[in-house]
Amino acid sequence: MDKPPQGEVKFGERLTQLGQIGRSMLTSGPGIAWVTMFLLAPLVAIFVISFLTRGDYGELERTFTWENYVRFAGFSEFGYDPLYPQIILRSVILGLGTAALCLLAAFPLAFFIAGLPARHKQLALTLVIIPFWTNLLIRTYAWQILLAPNSLLANIAAGWGLIEPGHALYPSTFAVYIGMVCDYLPFLVLPLYASVEKIDWSIAEAAADLGADKARVFWHAILPQVMPGVVAGIILVGIPAMGQFVIPDLLGGGKTQMLGNAIAQQFGASRDWPFGSAIACLGMAMVMVGLWWYARSQQGKGGESII
């Protein structure tokens, strides 16, 4: 008597192991191939190049070395130079500062949108993401016009004595943070709004009935409920802001190097691909360590991790 074909029954059909593999390749194969070709393969190439040596004319030499990573740490044959550690520190400060400013702006905006009538919420959310309809480069050049000499903002700043009359508000750190907040604010507003929409206001009412003032109600009853959105927004803003290149270069005048500028310089004018690859790999490693630490800390608290 013939044995029935072995396999798992799914959706009313018995599939053998080969059949399951075939169906998986048809459904997931194109996506896996795309990610492998355009994400994983370039990352592996960058990692390998980071251990190579730059030739006299910028070519790659197949001499494996740790020198690129040692140089990034500030050590060289001429002694210790804190240039690149300072670049990392400035990039981290820029990312955290941008996230903090976006958080301050996103809190009232998210609560305002959540309090609107249902028919107006979609319009408000559309207005939040309208900046994404324009290219980042165009938006940054627009800020150059708004901050240019004799512009409205420049005249107001001159009237307050912040700058000399006839001077522009850029290049400056102030201009960089304005451009960064304008670009990344929607990334914090949207996840924060999603958390605000789910607030159980009965908890806040109970805290108020027990004698808590408005500050305590917010801190103990409301903030813990929106914390997942806060953390998600800070990650979505802080990580890309650390590696931002265009805004610090155009609104900061390229006077202060950031992580993105340093990588672009090594792959461009300096033609030092191994060292640029090492900077990129270390930047990605720091981001992954931060995400891993956050995920572990959330699991240790018994909370739900967003990573």
Number of C-alpha atoms within 10 A of each C-alpha: 3 4 5 6 9 10 14 13 10 9 7 7 9 14 18 14 11 10 12 15 12 14 12 11 14 11 10 11 14 11 12 12 13 11 12 13 12 10 11 14 12 12 16 12 11 18 17 14 21 27 21 22 22 20 13 9 8 14 13 16 14 12 10 12 13 12 18 22 19 12 19 21 17 15 16 13 6 6 7 11 14 12 13 19 13 16 19 23 14 17 22 19 15 23 23 19 18 26 27 16 15 26 21 11 15 23 17 12 18 22 16 14 21 20 13 12 9 10 8 12 15 13 11 17 17 10 11 17 15 11 16 12 7 9 9 15 11 10 17 22 15 13 20 20 14 17 22 19 19 17 17 12 15 23 22 14 18 19 12 10 10 12 15 15 15 13 16 23 26 21 19 17 17 13 21 24 21 16 25 26 21 16 21 21 23 23 22 26 26 20 21 26 22 15 19 23 14 11 16 12 12 10 15 20 13 13 19 16 10 10 10 16 11 11 10 15 19 16 12 14 22 19 16 12 19 20 14 19 20 23 17 19 24 22 21 17 26 26 22 14 26 24 23 18 19 18 24 27 18 21 26 20 16 16 13 14 22 25 23 24 19 22 23 17 15 17 17 12 8 14 18 23 24 28 26 24 25 26 25 21 18 16 18 14 12 13 17 13 11 14 16 13 12 16 16 14 13 15 12 10 9 9 11 11 15 12 11
